[in-house]
Each structure stands twice: as C-alpha cells, then as structure tokens.
C-alpha cells in the first residue's frame, strides 16, 4: 500500500461516543426525576434514545422533547430542562474519552503519515470533542459536516479532505465504524478502508465491504504494517 495519509472518522472510531451518550443520558434522566418530572429514570432514558433515533444523535432539543408531553407549567418545565442540561454537561466532561491507546498511537502514526478527520459531527461539536480529548493538535485536516455541506457517504467530505491533503484517493486509508457511511463512501472514491469493529455497534450485523477490519484501535499498526 502506497500510503501517505490516514483519515479517521471521529465518533465511535477515535472517541468512545456511545459510552458518552449513554452516561450523559443517565445523568440527565436522574436530574429530571430529582426536579420533579413524573416519570422513572428508565422511562426517560429510553425516551432520550428514541428521540436520538428519530431526530439524530446530535439533536439539540432532546430534553425539551422529553418534557413537552407532560404539559407542565412553563417555569417548572424550564427548571427540569436546565437541570437535565447541566447534569448532561457535567457528566460529559467526566466521561468523554478516547478508546484505549488512541492518543499514543496517533502520535506514533503522525511521525510517518499525515493524519486527518472526516466526521458527520457539526463543526463546533467536533472541535469541542477534540479539545476535551486532547487531540486538537494531532490532525493536519479536520472536515466536518458544516465544512463539506454534506454527510458521508456523499463524496464531498472525502473529496474535501483529499484536496486539502493534496493526495490521491489511492494514497489514503480511511478508518471508520460505519459500513454504510464510512466504508462505502471512502471505497467509492478509491480509498483503502478499515472498519473499526469495536465501535460498529449499530452496523456489526452487516457484511462489511472493507479492505481491513480491526477489533482494537492498536491493530491499526498491523494494518499499515
């Protein structure tokens, strides 16, 4: 493989995103119950993920949608919502983290290859997560959905990254957790692909059309061998 650059998805590939979303949902649900929402923590937690499934996991009005059906007095509803937001943010800073070995391995890879991010996260959220996890100075290029104007598997995010890196698709390896978005999108442009099976929670039952698969991030070193 004539490799010059390695491009990564961010959430569920470098960052343990679903652990963070589950933990923050638990914290928000607990706060809502403590402030008087007439529901159980388990019911609220389930509803949070139903809303994520319907509107997307980056949806910014999730807690409002949880509270709205209870038709509470406006001040009481706002108190519960703000308590949930505060609990979410507090827990976020406690649990948002990379998978094991990610940072030291990225620093090792950086000595030989150009590294980049192509993510469907909004620009502000992607950079916030990179800063929190101490990875904001590792990547030469970071392309978010706001930058490209399209989400993967559309060609635009991949093409923008390759253009900024000034390399051909055949000179790049893309590492991601989602078969439909990451693997198919990158392969359509002629990039080599590597499925991060450890993060592929929602796609693990699908047959992956990919060049490589890794069950731990550190296995990336064997892929580039």
Residue frames as a rotation matrix with the C-alpha (Angstrom) as fourth column:
UNK 1
0.580 0.815 0.000 0.00
0.815 -0.580 0.000 0.00
0.000 0.000 -1.000 0.00
UNK 2
-0.482 -0.705 0.521 1.49
0.706 -0.664 -0.246 3.33
0.519 0.249 0.817 -1.14
UNK 3
0.460 0.784 -0.418 0.16
0.849 -0.251 0.465 5.18
0.259 -0.568 -0.781 1.86
UNK 4
-0.521 -0.597 0.610 0.66
0.391 -0.802 -0.452 8.89
0.759 0.003 0.651 2.52
UNK 5
-0.656 0.369 0.658 -2.29
-0.665 -0.695 -0.273 9.74
0.357 -0.617 0.701 4.78
UNK 6
-0.721 0.520 -0.458 -4.69
0.626 0.773 -0.108 8.09
0.298 -0.364 -0.882 7.22
UNK 7
-0.586 0.636 0.502 -8.14
-0.523 -0.770 0.365 9.60
0.619 -0.049 0.784 7.56
UNK 8
-0.899 0.244 -0.363 -10.35
0.428 0.659 -0.618 8.81
0.089 -0.711 -0.698 10.53
UNK 9
0.205 0.950 0.235 -13.96
0.228 -0.280 0.933 9.11
0.952 -0.138 -0.274 11.46
UNK 10
-0.510 -0.415 0.753 -14.21
-0.540 -0.527 -0.656 10.67
0.670 -0.741 0.044 14.94
UNK 11
-0.079 0.589 0.805 -17.16
-0.984 0.085 -0.159 9.32
-0.162 -0.804 0.572 16.94
UNK 12
0.762 0.348 0.547 -17.08
-0.396 0.918 -0.032 5.58
-0.513 -0.192 0.837 17.70
UNK 13
0.790 -0.609 -0.072 -13.72
0.266 0.446 -0.854 5.33
0.553 0.656 0.515 15.93
UNK 14
-0.369 -0.902 0.223 -11.38
0.161 -0.298 -0.941 7.51
0.915 -0.311 0.256 18.00
UNK 15
-0.709 0.217 0.671 -13.80
-0.676 -0.479 -0.559 8.63
0.200 -0.850 0.487 20.71
UNK 16
-0.860 0.456 -0.228 -15.97
0.498 0.847 -0.185 6.21
0.108 -0.273 -0.956 22.70
UNK 17
-0.819 0.505 0.272 -19.03
-0.383 -0.835 0.396 8.21
0.427 0.221 0.877 21.68
UNK 18
0.046 0.923 -0.382 -21.81
-0.093 0.385 0.918 5.79
0.995 -0.007 0.104 22.64
UNK 19
-0.221 -0.181 -0.958 -20.42
0.904 0.331 -0.271 5.37
0.367 -0.926 0.090 26.16
UNK 20
-0.975 -0.186 -0.124 -20.50
0.216 -0.926 -0.309 9.15
-0.058 -0.328 0.943 26.50
UNK 21
-0.556 0.827 0.088 -24.09
-0.505 -0.420 0.754 9.39
0.660 0.374 0.651 25.17
UNK 22
0.097 0.590 -0.802 -25.33
0.370 0.726 0.579 6.59
0.924 -0.353 -0.148 27.44
UNK 23
-0.436 -0.358 -0.826 -23.71
0.890 -0.035 -0.454 8.04
0.134 -0.933 0.334 30.55
UNK 24
-0.997 0.072 0.006 -24.94
-0.072 -0.993 -0.098 11.57
-0.001 -0.098 0.995 29.89
UNK 25
-0.297 0.945 -0.139 -28.46
-0.297 0.047 0.954 10.28
0.907 0.325 0.267 29.18
UNK 26
0.010 0.237 -0.971 -28.46
0.772 0.615 0.158 8.50
0.635 -0.752 -0.177 32.55
UNK 27
-0.764 -0.382 -0.520 -27.30
0.632 -0.604 -0.485 11.69
-0.129 -0.700 0.703 34.28
UNK 28
-0.864 0.481 0.148 -29.96
-0.367 -0.804 0.467 13.80
0.344 0.349 0.872 32.55
UNK 29
-0.078 0.871 -0.485 -32.72
0.062 0.490 0.869 11.31
0.995 0.038 -0.092 33.36
UNK 30
-0.219 -0.093 -0.971 -31.73
0.927 0.290 -0.237 11.26
0.304 -0.953 0.023 37.02
UNK 31
-0.958 -0.190 -0.216 -31.74
0.246 -0.929 -0.277 15.07
-0.148 -0.319 0.936 37.18
UNK 32
-0.600 0.796 0.084 -35.20
-0.360 -0.362 0.860 15.26
0.714 0.486 0.504 35.58
UNK 33
0.112 0.632 -0.767 -36.67
0.500 0.631 0.593 12.88
0.859 -0.450 -0.245 38.16
UNK 34
-0.456 -0.390 -0.800 -34.99
0.890 -0.176 -0.422 14.74
0.024 -0.904 0.427 41.03
UNK 35
-0.986 0.063 -0.156 -36.51
-0.059 -0.998 -0.024 18.01
-0.157 -0.015 0.987 39.83
UNK 36
-0.464 0.882 0.089 -40.00
-0.314 -0.069 -0.947 16.57
-0.829 -0.467 0.309 39.62
UNK 37
-0.442 0.352 -0.825 -40.66
-0.857 0.106 0.504 15.10
0.265 0.930 0.254 36.17
UNK 38
0.142 0.595 0.791 -43.35
-0.799 0.541 -0.264 12.47
-0.585 -0.594 0.552 36.81
UNK 39
0.780 0.008 -0.625 -41.58
-0.447 0.707 -0.548 9.54
0.438 0.707 0.556 35.19
UNK 40
0.820 -0.538 0.196 -38.99
0.206 0.596 0.776 6.90
-0.534 -0.595 0.600 36.04
UNK 41
0.078 -0.896 -0.438 -35.32
-0.592 -0.395 0.702 7.26
-0.802 0.204 -0.561 35.13
UNK 42
-0.589 -0.306 0.748 -35.51
0.274 0.795 0.541 4.17
-0.760 0.524 -0.385 32.92
UNK 43
0.376 0.807 0.456 -38.51
0.797 -0.030 -0.603 5.55
-0.473 0.590 -0.654 31.01
UNK 44
0.793 -0.137 -0.594 -36.79
-0.247 -0.963 -0.108 8.89
-0.557 0.232 -0.797 30.45
UNK 45
-0.268 -0.961 0.073 -33.54
-0.406 0.181 0.896 7.20
-0.874 0.210 -0.438 29.39
UNK 46
-0.344 0.223 0.912 -35.43
0.686 0.723 0.082 5.08
-0.641 0.654 -0.402 26.86
UNK 47
0.717 0.696 0.036 -37.25
0.559 -0.544 -0.626 8.16
-0.416 0.469 -0.779 25.53
UNK 48
0.364 -0.679 -0.637 -33.97
-0.448 -0.728 0.519 10.07
-0.816 0.096 -0.569 25.09
UNK 49
-0.668 -0.691 0.276 -32.66
-0.126 0.470 0.874 7.37
-0.733 0.549 -0.401 22.75
UNK 50
0.037 0.757 0.652 -35.98
0.855 0.314 -0.413 7.16
-0.518 0.572 -0.636 20.91
UNK 51
0.838 0.231 -0.494 -35.60
0.049 -0.934 -0.353 10.88
-0.543 0.272 -0.795 20.17
UNK 52
-0.141 -0.958 -0.251 -31.98
-0.508 -0.147 0.849 10.37
-0.850 0.247 -0.466 19.10
UNK 53
-0.560 -0.041 0.828 -33.15
0.487 0.792 0.368 7.64
-0.671 0.609 -0.423 16.71
UNK 54
0.408 0.853 0.327 -35.86
0.819 -0.183 -0.544 9.90
-0.404 0.490 -0.773 15.28
UNK 55
0.987 0.069 -0.146 -34.02
0.028 -0.965 -0.262 13.23
-0.159 0.254 -0.954 15.04
UNK 56
0.428 -0.904 0.004 -30.34
0.130 0.057 -0.990 12.23
0.894 0.424 0.142 15.10
UNK 57
0.407 -0.293 -0.865 -27.93
0.879 0.382 0.285 11.79
0.247 -0.876 0.413 17.95
UNK 58
-0.745 -0.666 0.023 -26.69
0.647 -0.731 -0.215 15.41
0.160 -0.146 0.976 17.63
UNK 59
0.067 0.882 0.467 -30.24
0.547 -0.423 0.722 16.79
0.835 0.207 -0.510 18.08
UNK 60
-0.795 -0.547 0.260 -30.18
0.179 -0.622 -0.762 19.85
0.579 -0.560 0.593 20.33
UNK 61
-0.362 0.737 0.571 -33.76
-0.844 -0.519 0.134 19.80
0.395 -0.433 0.810 21.68
UNK 62
-0.494 0.099 -0.864 -33.84
0.068 0.995 0.075 16.28
0.867 -0.022 -0.498 23.06
UNK 63
-0.870 0.118 -0.478 -34.67
0.492 0.147 -0.858 17.17
-0.031 -0.982 -0.186 26.65
UNK 64
-0.697 0.667 -0.263 -37.35
-0.639 -0.744 -0.195 19.62
-0.326 0.032 0.945 25.53
UNK 65
-0.270 0.586 -0.764 -38.96
-0.674 0.452 0.584 16.80
0.687 0.673 0.273 23.56
UNK 66
-0.689 -0.012 -0.725 -38.82
0.403 0.825 -0.397 14.52
0.603 -0.566 -0.563 26.61
UNK 67
-0.876 0.243 -0.416 -40.53
0.312 -0.371 -0.875 17.07
-0.366 -0.896 0.249 28.87
UNK 68
-0.858 0.485 -0.167 -43.06
-0.495 -0.698 0.517 18.58
0.134 0.527 0.839 26.43
UNK 69
-0.417 0.767 -0.488 -45.72
0.046 0.554 0.832 15.78
0.908 0.325 -0.266 26.58
UNK 70
-0.513 0.192 -0.836 -46.15
0.839 0.317 -0.442 16.28
0.180 -0.929 -0.324 30.35
UNK 71
0.094 0.618 0.780 -47.67
0.453 -0.724 0.519 19.76
0.887 0.305 -0.348 29.80
UNK 72
-0.040 -0.223 -0.974 -46.00
0.996 -0.082 -0.022 21.24
-0.075 -0.971 0.225 32.86
UNK 73
0.895 0.240 -0.377 -46.17
0.277 -0.960 0.046 24.88
-0.351 -0.145 -0.925 33.91
UNK 74
0.822 -0.533 0.202 -43.58
0.097 -0.217 -0.971 26.74
0.562 0.818 -0.127 31.85
UNK 75
0.332 -0.723 0.606 -41.29
-0.873 -0.479 -0.095 27.65
0.359 -0.497 -0.790 34.75
UNK 76
0.444 -0.108 0.890 -41.33
-0.538 0.762 0.360 24.14
-0.717 -0.639 0.280 36.16
UNK 77
0.925 -0.072 0.374 -40.63
0.325 0.662 -0.675 22.67
-0.199 0.746 0.636 32.73
UNK 78
0.661 -0.714 0.231 -37.69
-0.272 -0.515 -0.813 25.05
0.699 0.475 -0.535 32.19
UNK 79
0.316 -0.528 0.789 -36.23
-0.937 -0.043 0.346 24.20
-0.149 -0.848 -0.508 35.59
UNK 80
0.614 -0.030 0.788 -36.32
-0.078 0.992 0.098 20.48
-0.785 -0.122 0.607 34.77
UNK 81
0.927 -0.253 0.276 -34.83
0.325 0.177 -0.929 21.04
0.186 0.951 0.246 31.31
UNK 82
0.511 -0.774 0.374 -31.98
-0.594 -0.632 -0.497 23.18
0.621 0.032 -0.783 32.60
UNK 83
0.365 -0.346 0.865 -31.23
-0.765 0.418 0.490 20.68
-0.531 -0.840 -0.112 35.37
UNK 84
0.798 -0.020 0.602 -31.00
0.271 0.905 -0.329 17.97
-0.538 0.425 0.728 32.71
UNK 85
0.835 -0.496 0.240 -28.69
0.071 -0.335 -0.940 20.10
0.546 0.801 -0.244 30.55
UNK 86
0.371 -0.706 0.603 -26.38
-0.899 -0.436 0.043 20.89
0.232 -0.558 -0.797 33.47
UNK 87
0.451 -0.155 0.879 -26.24
-0.437 0.820 0.369 17.22
-0.779 -0.550 0.302 34.51
UNK 88
0.922 -0.080 0.379 -25.54
0.362 0.526 -0.769 16.21
-0.138 0.846 0.514 30.91
UNK 89
0.681 -0.682 0.267 -22.70
-0.268 -0.572 -0.775 18.71
0.681 0.457 -0.572 30.54
UNK 90
0.339 -0.551 0.763 -21.14
-0.928 -0.061 0.368 17.85
-0.156 -0.832 -0.532 33.89
UNK 91
0.546 -0.082 0.834 -21.15
-0.072 0.987 0.144 14.15
-0.835 -0.139 0.533 33.07
UNK 92
0.978 -0.163 0.133 -19.90
0.143 0.056 -0.988 14.86
0.153 0.985 0.079 29.55
UNK 93
0.445 -0.859 0.252 -16.67
-0.705 -0.509 -0.493 16.37
0.552 0.042 -0.833 30.83
UNK 94
0.191 -0.332 0.924 -16.23
-0.814 0.472 0.338 13.40
-0.549 -0.816 -0.180 33.17
UNK 95
0.286 0.080 0.955 -16.70
0.028 0.995 -0.092 10.60
-0.958 0.053 0.283 30.63
UNK 96
0.970 0.050 -0.239 -15.86
-0.233 -0.112 -0.966 11.86
-0.075 0.992 -0.098 27.14
UNK 97
0.154 -0.940 0.305 -12.71
-0.513 0.188 0.838 9.95
-0.845 -0.285 -0.453 26.25
UNK 98
-0.026 -0.269 -0.963 -10.85
-0.966 0.254 -0.046 8.14
0.257 0.929 -0.266 23.50
UNK 99
0.942 0.166 -0.293 -10.65
-0.132 0.982 0.132 4.39
0.310 -0.086 0.947 23.16
UNK 100
0.693 -0.713 0.109 -7.56
0.069 0.215 0.974 2.81
-0.718 -0.667 0.198 24.77
UNK 101
-0.081 -0.935 0.344 -4.19
0.632 0.219 0.744 3.62
-0.771 0.278 0.573 23.16
UNK 102
0.684 0.429 0.590 -5.66
0.727 -0.328 -0.604 6.10
-0.066 0.842 -0.536 20.64
UNK 103
0.957 -0.253 -0.143 -3.55
-0.251 -0.967 0.034 9.15
-0.147 0.004 -0.989 21.50
UNK 104
0.144 -0.976 0.162 -0.13
-0.395 0.093 0.914 7.47
-0.907 -0.195 -0.373 21.77
UNK 105
-0.081 -0.138 0.987 -0.74
0.698 0.699 0.156 5.51
-0.711 0.702 0.040 18.57
UNK 106
0.849 0.409 0.336 -1.89
0.527 -0.595 -0.607 8.61
-0.048 0.692 -0.721 16.69
UNK 107
0.732 -0.635 -0.246 1.27
-0.507 -0.750 0.424 10.43
-0.454 -0.186 -0.871 17.77
UNK 108
-0.154 -0.770 0.619 3.32
0.019 0.624 0.781 7.49
-0.988 0.132 -0.081 16.52
UNK 109
0.227 0.342 0.912 1.48
0.879 0.331 -0.343 7.44
-0.419 0.880 -0.225 13.19
UNK 110
0.947 0.214 -0.239 1.91
0.138 -0.945 -0.297 11.20
-0.289 0.249 -0.924 12.82
UNK 111
0.164 -0.971 -0.174 5.66
-0.306 -0.218 0.927 10.75
-0.938 -0.099 -0.333 12.54
UNK 112
-0.707 -0.460 0.538 5.24
0.260 0.538 0.802 8.87
-0.658 0.706 -0.261 9.25
UNK 113
-0.441 0.655 0.613 1.81
0.865 0.129 0.485 9.78
0.238 0.744 -0.624 7.85
UNK 114
-0.878 0.340 0.337 -0.41
-0.349 -0.936 0.034 12.83
0.327 -0.088 0.941 7.51
UNK 115
-0.731 0.633 -0.255 -3.50
0.672 0.605 -0.428 12.41
-0.117 -0.484 -0.867 9.67
UNK 116
-0.829 0.524 0.194 -6.98
-0.397 -0.796 0.456 13.81
0.394 0.301 0.868 9.10
UNK 117
-0.688 0.715 0.123 -10.56
0.227 0.373 -0.900 13.65
-0.690 -0.591 -0.419 10.38
UNK 118
-0.777 0.626 -0.067 -13.72
-0.314 -0.292 0.903 13.34
0.546 0.723 0.424 8.29
UNK 119
-0.876 0.431 -0.218 -16.77
0.405 0.412 -0.816 13.47
-0.262 -0.803 -0.536 10.55
UNK 120
-0.285 0.876 0.389 -20.52
0.595 -0.157 0.788 13.95
0.751 0.456 -0.477 10.32
UNK 121
0.015 0.250 -0.968 -20.45
0.955 -0.291 -0.060 15.91
-0.297 -0.923 -0.243 13.58
UNK 122
0.910 0.270 0.314 -21.15
0.342 -0.918 -0.200 19.65
0.234 0.289 -0.928 13.46
UNK 123
0.191 -0.917 0.351 -18.01
0.187 -0.317 -0.930 21.80
0.964 0.243 0.111 13.40
UNK 124
0.067 -0.165 0.984 -18.38
-0.802 -0.595 -0.046 23.13
0.593 -0.786 -0.172 16.95
UNK 125
0.828 0.297 0.475 -19.09
-0.535 0.674 0.510 19.70
-0.169 -0.676 0.717 18.45
UNK 126
0.809 -0.570 -0.144 -16.23
0.400 0.714 -0.575 18.00
0.430 0.408 0.805 16.60
UNK 127
-0.033 -0.876 0.481 -13.67
-0.006 -0.481 -0.877 20.57
0.999 -0.032 0.010 17.70
UNK 128
0.302 0.204 0.931 -15.01
-0.894 -0.279 0.351 20.59
0.331 -0.939 0.098 21.25
UNK 129
0.983 0.096 0.154 -14.58
-0.142 0.937 0.320 16.82
-0.113 -0.336 0.935 21.47
UNK 130
0.505 -0.863 0.010 -11.08
0.473 0.267 -0.840 17.02
0.722 0.429 0.543 20.02
UNK 131
-0.083 -0.518 0.851 -10.11
-0.477 -0.730 -0.491 19.67
0.875 -0.447 -0.186 22.58
UNK 132
0.586 0.384 0.714 -11.65
-0.808 0.202 0.554 17.78
0.069 -0.901 0.428 25.52
UNK 133
0.972 -0.168 0.162 -9.83
0.154 0.983 0.098 14.60
-0.176 -0.070 0.982 24.49
UNK 134
0.361 -0.897 -0.254 -6.54
-0.280 -0.364 0.888 16.43
-0.889 -0.250 -0.383 23.90
UNK 135
-0.046 -0.341 0.939 -6.39
0.736 0.624 0.263 15.64
-0.675 0.703 0.222 20.18
UNK 136
0.816 0.538 -0.213 -6.92
0.283 -0.692 -0.664 19.08
-0.504 0.482 -0.717 18.63
UNK 137
0.406 -0.739 -0.538 -3.26
-0.757 -0.602 0.254 19.45
-0.511 0.304 -0.804 17.59
UNK 138
-0.163 -0.481 0.861 -2.82
-0.027 0.875 0.484 16.00
-0.986 0.056 -0.156 16.04
UNK 139
0.202 0.414 0.888 -4.63
0.784 0.475 -0.400 16.32
-0.587 0.777 -0.228 12.71
UNK 140
-0.831 -0.557 0.015 -3.49
0.412 -0.595 0.690 18.22
-0.375 0.580 0.724 9.64
UNK 141
-0.758 0.652 0.008 -7.05
-0.384 -0.456 0.803 18.46
0.528 0.606 0.596 8.32
UNK 142
-0.765 0.644 0.037 -10.46
0.318 0.426 -0.847 18.25
-0.561 -0.636 -0.530 10.03
UNK 143
-0.829 0.556 -0.057 -13.52
-0.295 -0.348 0.890 18.14
0.475 0.755 0.453 7.77
UNK 144
-0.747 0.657 0.101 -16.92
0.082 0.241 -0.967 18.34
-0.660 -0.714 -0.234 9.48
UNK 145
-0.184 0.774 0.606 -20.42
0.954 0.289 -0.079 18.21
-0.236 0.564 -0.791 8.01
UNK 146
0.642 0.381 -0.665 -20.55
0.302 -0.923 -0.238 22.03
-0.705 -0.049 -0.708 8.24
UNK 147
-0.238 -0.834 -0.499 -17.36
-0.332 -0.413 0.848 22.32
-0.913 0.367 -0.178 6.19
UNK 148
-0.920 -0.203 0.335 -18.41
0.179 0.544 0.820 19.93
-0.348 0.814 -0.465 3.43
UNK 149
-0.507 0.809 -0.299 -22.12
-0.840 -0.541 -0.040 20.74
-0.194 0.231 0.953 3.38
UNK 150
0.341 0.561 -0.754 -22.87
-0.644 0.724 0.248 17.02
0.685 0.401 0.608 3.08
UNK 151
0.304 -0.202 0.931 -22.70
-0.793 0.488 0.365 13.94
-0.528 -0.849 -0.011 5.26
UNK 152
-0.801 -0.579 -0.151 -20.96
-0.586 0.710 0.390 10.69
-0.119 0.401 -0.908 4.45
UNK 153
0.095 -0.736 0.671 -21.25
0.600 0.580 0.551 8.61
-0.794 0.350 0.497 2.26
UNK 154
0.970 0.242 0.004 -21.55
0.159 -0.623 -0.766 11.64
-0.183 0.744 -0.643 -0.05
UNK 155
0.418 -0.859 0.296 -18.35
0.820 0.216 -0.531 12.30
0.392 0.465 0.794 -1.98
UNK 156
0.615 -0.117 0.780 -18.00
0.002 -0.989 -0.150 15.89
0.789 0.094 -0.608 -0.78
UNK 157
0.881 -0.302 0.365 -16.48
-0.436 -0.213 0.875 15.32
-0.187 -0.929 -0.319 2.71
UNK 158
0.553 -0.690 0.467 -13.95
0.521 0.724 0.452 12.79
-0.650 -0.007 0.760 1.42
UNK 159
0.411 -0.370 0.834 -13.04
0.828 -0.231 -0.510 14.89
0.382 0.900 0.211 -1.61
UNK 160
0.826 -0.088 0.556 -12.58
-0.218 -0.961 0.171 18.00
0.519 -0.262 -0.813 0.51
UNK 161
0.776 -0.554 0.300 -10.19
-0.219 0.210 0.953 16.17
-0.591 -0.805 0.042 2.83
UNK 162
0.392 -0.635 0.666 -8.18
0.801 0.592 0.093 14.69
-0.453 0.497 0.740 -0.04
UNK 163
0.581 -0.124 0.805 -7.96
0.531 -0.692 -0.490 18.08
0.617 0.712 -0.336 -1.75
UNK 164
0.875 -0.235 0.423 -6.73
-0.449 -0.720 0.529 19.77
0.180 -0.653 -0.736 1.43
UNK 165
0.586 -0.660 0.470 -4.18
-0.055 0.546 0.836 16.98
-0.808 -0.516 0.284 1.92
UNK 166
0.332 -0.399 -0.855 -3.14
-0.920 -0.337 -0.200 17.19
-0.208 0.853 -0.479 -1.76
UNK 167
-0.715 -0.516 0.471 -3.19
-0.424 0.856 0.295 13.43
-0.555 0.012 -0.831 -2.21
UNK 168
-0.483 0.525 -0.700 -4.89
-0.630 0.347 0.695 10.87
0.608 0.777 0.163 -4.45
UNK 169
0.525 0.759 0.386 -7.55
-0.834 0.370 0.409 8.52
0.167 -0.536 0.827 -3.07
UNK 170
0.745 -0.263 -0.613 -5.21
0.078 0.947 -0.311 5.57
0.663 0.184 0.726 -3.68
UNK 171
-0.349 -0.933 0.090 -2.71
0.103 -0.133 -0.986 7.16
0.931 -0.335 0.143 -1.28
UNK 172
-0.454 0.281 0.846 -5.18
-0.821 -0.500 -0.275 7.26
0.345 -0.819 0.458 1.61
UNK 173
-0.690 0.315 -0.651 -6.61
0.453 0.890 -0.050 4.83
0.564 -0.329 -0.757 4.15
UNK 174
-0.263 0.663 0.701 -9.95
-0.667 -0.650 0.365 5.63
0.698 -0.371 0.613 5.78
UNK 175
-0.846 -0.023 -0.532 -10.74
0.349 0.731 -0.586 4.21
0.403 -0.682 -0.611 9.23
UNK 176
-0.535 0.727 0.430 -14.34
-0.772 -0.628 0.101 4.32
0.344 -0.278 0.897 10.46
UNK 177
-0.836 0.224 0.502 -17.02
-0.235 0.680 -0.695 2.41
-0.497 -0.698 -0.516 12.33
UNK 178
0.117 0.993 -0.020 -19.97
-0.336 0.021 -0.942 2.67
-0.935 0.117 0.336 9.94
UNK 179
-0.408 -0.261 0.875 -20.24
0.575 0.671 0.468 0.39
-0.709 0.694 -0.124 6.91
UNK 180
0.398 0.710 0.581 -22.83
0.899 -0.175 -0.402 2.43
-0.184 0.682 -0.708 5.03
UNK 181
0.986 0.025 -0.164 -21.30
0.012 -0.997 -0.078 5.86
-0.166 0.075 -0.983 5.59
UNK 182
0.401 -0.913 -0.076 -17.58
-0.591 -0.322 0.740 5.34
-0.700 -0.252 -0.669 6.15
UNK 183
-0.292 -0.592 0.752 -16.64
0.121 0.757 0.643 2.20
-0.949 0.278 -0.149 4.26
UNK 184
0.235 0.460 0.856 -18.88
0.888 0.257 -0.382 2.59
-0.395 0.850 -0.348 1.22
UNK 185
0.959 0.161 -0.233 -18.26
0.091 -0.954 -0.286 6.32
-0.268 0.254 -0.930 0.95
UNK 186
0.260 -0.948 -0.184 -14.48
-0.597 -0.307 0.741 6.07
-0.759 -0.083 -0.645 1.08
UNK 187
-0.318 -0.384 0.867 -14.28
0.310 0.822 0.478 2.99
-0.896 0.421 -0.143 -1.14
UNK 188
0.632 0.647 0.427 -16.42
0.637 -0.119 -0.762 4.68
-0.442 0.753 -0.488 -3.81
UNK 189
0.871 -0.368 -0.324 -13.62
-0.443 -0.875 -0.197 7.22
-0.211 0.315 -0.925 -4.23
UNK 190
0.646 -0.641 -0.414 -10.92
-0.014 0.533 -0.846 4.57
0.763 0.552 0.335 -4.43
UNK 191
0.002 -0.621 0.784 -9.57
-0.927 -0.296 -0.232 4.82
0.376 -0.726 -0.576 -0.88
UNK 192
-0.542 -0.181 -0.821 -8.48
0.163 0.936 -0.314 1.80
0.824 -0.303 -0.478 1.12
UNK 193
0.200 0.734 0.650 -10.83
-0.654 -0.394 0.646 1.19
0.730 -0.554 0.401 4.03
UNK 194
-0.769 -0.407 -0.494 -10.57
0.135 0.651 -0.747 -0.20
0.625 -0.641 -0.445 7.55
UNK 195
0.273 0.956 0.110 -13.63
-0.095 -0.087 0.992 -0.99
0.957 -0.282 0.067 9.68
UNK 196
-0.749 -0.421 0.512 -13.31
-0.510 -0.128 -0.851 -0.20
0.424 -0.898 -0.119 13.38
UNK 197
-0.238 0.708 -0.665 -15.40
0.174 0.705 0.687 -3.13
0.956 0.047 -0.291 14.56
UNK 198
-0.667 -0.075 -0.741 -15.08
0.734 0.099 -0.671 -2.14
0.123 -0.992 -0.011 18.23
UNK 199
-0.823 0.353 -0.444 -17.21
-0.127 -0.878 -0.462 0.95
-0.553 -0.323 0.768 17.53
UNK 200
-0.802 0.483 -0.352 -19.60
-0.414 -0.023 0.910 -0.53
0.432 0.875 0.219 14.98
UNK 201
-0.833 0.465 0.298 -22.42
-0.141 0.342 -0.929 -1.06
-0.534 -0.816 -0.220 17.47
UNK 202
0.086 0.980 -0.178 -25.27
-0.425 -0.125 -0.897 -0.40
-0.901 0.153 0.406 15.06
UNK 203
0.485 0.073 -0.871 -23.78
-0.874 0.072 -0.481 -1.98
0.027 0.995 0.098 11.96
UNK 204
-0.407 -0.807 0.428 -21.94
-0.813 0.534 0.232 -5.01
-0.415 -0.254 -0.874 13.30
UNK 205
0.055 0.503 0.863 -24.54
0.008 0.864 -0.504 -7.41
-0.998 0.035 0.043 11.90
UNK 206
0.863 0.265 -0.430 -23.97
-0.377 -0.229 -0.898 -6.16
-0.337 0.937 -0.098 8.35
UNK 207
0.525 -0.709 0.472 -21.47
0.787 0.615 0.048 -7.69
-0.324 0.346 0.880 5.99
UNK 208
0.509 -0.388 -0.768 -18.69
-0.111 -0.915 0.388 -5.14
-0.853 -0.112 -0.509 5.73
UNK 209
0.786 -0.329 0.524 -17.30
0.592 0.155 -0.791 -4.33
0.179 0.932 0.316 2.28
UNK 210
0.847 -0.526 0.080 -13.92
-0.512 -0.764 0.392 -3.24
-0.145 -0.373 -0.916 3.51
UNK 211
0.375 -0.799 -0.471 -10.23
-0.404 0.317 -0.858 -3.95
0.835 0.512 -0.203 2.97
UNK 212
-0.682 -0.649 -0.336 -9.35
0.103 0.370 -0.923 -4.36
0.724 -0.664 -0.186 6.64
UNK 213
0.584 0.806 0.097 -11.05
-0.035 -0.095 0.995 -4.85
0.811 -0.585 -0.028 9.99
UNK 214
-0.636 -0.772 0.011 -9.73
-0.040 0.019 -0.999 -4.13
0.771 -0.636 -0.043 13.47
UNK 215
0.339 0.768 -0.542 -11.24
0.540 0.313 0.781 -5.11
0.770 -0.558 -0.309 16.82
UNK 216
0.492 -0.264 -0.830 -8.94
0.699 -0.448 0.557 -2.83
-0.519 -0.854 -0.036 18.82
UNK 217
0.968 -0.079 -0.238 -7.53
-0.186 -0.862 -0.472 0.52
-0.168 0.501 -0.849 17.76
UNK 218
0.217 -0.974 0.062 -3.94
-0.597 -0.082 0.798 -0.59
-0.773 -0.210 -0.599 18.31
UNK 219
0.168 -0.085 0.982 -4.41
0.503 0.864 -0.012 -3.14
-0.848 0.496 0.188 15.49
UNK 220
0.965 0.178 -0.193 -4.15
-0.045 -0.614 -0.788 -0.25
-0.259 0.769 -0.584 13.03
UNK 221
0.212 -0.969 -0.125 -0.39
-0.797 -0.245 0.552 -0.64
-0.566 -0.017 -0.824 13.33
UNK 222
-0.369 -0.300 0.880 -0.61
0.123 0.922 0.366 -4.12
-0.921 0.243 -0.303 11.82
UNK 223
0.643 0.683 0.347 -2.85
0.482 -0.008 -0.876 -2.89
-0.595 0.731 -0.334 9.00
UNK 224
0.891 -0.329 -0.313 -0.29
-0.448 -0.748 -0.489 -0.36
-0.074 0.576 -0.814 7.81
UNK 225
0.849 -0.442 0.290 2.45
0.306 0.858 0.412 -2.87
-0.431 -0.261 0.864 8.68
